[in-house]
Amino acid sequence: MFFLSTANDVLAPTGYEVIATVLAFATVVVFVWALIVLARSARSLTKRELVLWLLLVLFIPLIGPVAWIATSVKHRKRPSIS
């Protein structure tokens, strides 16, 4: 494959380095996305919920943002009862 290094080229990244870089980039994207979604929905949350979700997103790197995005999408799709 093109992105895998050969024994002669020490400057080319290995396949593991490429995969790690892609995963790190995806983690940062999910983290930023979760912060944006959390900021947009701050008015619909109580202060306690907002602080707890913010702490969860900030201090649990991948699980916190994914949990927030999953629950906020589920919360937005709930039909309103009139």
C-alpha positions in Angstrom: 0.0 0.0 0.0 1.0 3.6 -0.6 0.8 4.8 3.0 2.7 1.9 4.5 6.4 2.5 4.9 9.0 0.2 3.4 12.2 -0.9 5.1 14.2 1.6 3.0 12.2 4.7 3.7 12.5 5.7 7.3 10.6 9.0 6.9 7.4 7.4 5.6 4.8 6.8 8.3 3.9 3.2 9.2 0.3 2.0 8.9 -0.1 2.2 12.7 0.9 5.8 12.7 -1.6 6.7 10.0 -4.4 4.9 11.8 -3.4 6.6 15.1 -3.4 10.0 13.4 -6.8 9.4 11.9 -8.3 8.2 15.2 -6.8 11.2 17.0 -8.2 13.6 14.4 -11.7 11.9 14.7 -11.6 12.2 18.5 -10.8 15.9 18.3 -13.6 16.4 15.7 -16.2 14.6 17.9 -15.0 16.6 21.0 -15.4 19.9 19.2 -18.8 18.8 17.8 -20.0 17.8 21.2 -19.0 21.2 22.7 -20.8 23.0 19.9 -24.0 20.9 20.3 -23.8 21.4 24.1 -23.4 25.2 23.8 -26.4 25.4 21.4 -28.7 23.4 23.7 -27.6 25.1 27.0 -30.9 26.9 27.3 -32.9 23.7 27.4 -30.8 22.2 30.2 -30.8 23.1 33.9 -27.5 24.5 35.3 -26.8 21.2 37.1 -27.3 19.2 33.9 -25.2 21.6 31.9 -22.3 21.4 34.4 -22.4 17.6 34.6 -22.5 17.2 30.8 -19.7 19.7 30.4 -17.5 17.9 32.9 -18.3 14.6 31.3 -17.4 15.9 27.8 -14.2 17.6 29.0 -12.8 14.9 31.3 -13.8 11.6 29.6 -12.2 12.0 26.1 -14.2 9.8 23.7 -17.0 8.4 25.8 -18.3 11.7 27.1 -18.7 13.5 23.8 -20.3 10.4 22.1 -22.7 10.0 25.1 -23.7 13.7 24.9 -24.2 13.5 21.1 -26.2 10.3 21.4 -28.5 11.6 24.1 -29.0 15.0 22.6 -30.0 13.5 19.2 -32.4 11.2 21.0 -33.8 14.2 23.0 -34.3 16.4 19.9 -36.1 13.6 18.0 -38.8 13.2 20.7 -42.2 14.3 19.5 -43.7 17.1 21.5 -47.0 16.4 23.2 -49.5 19.2 22.6 
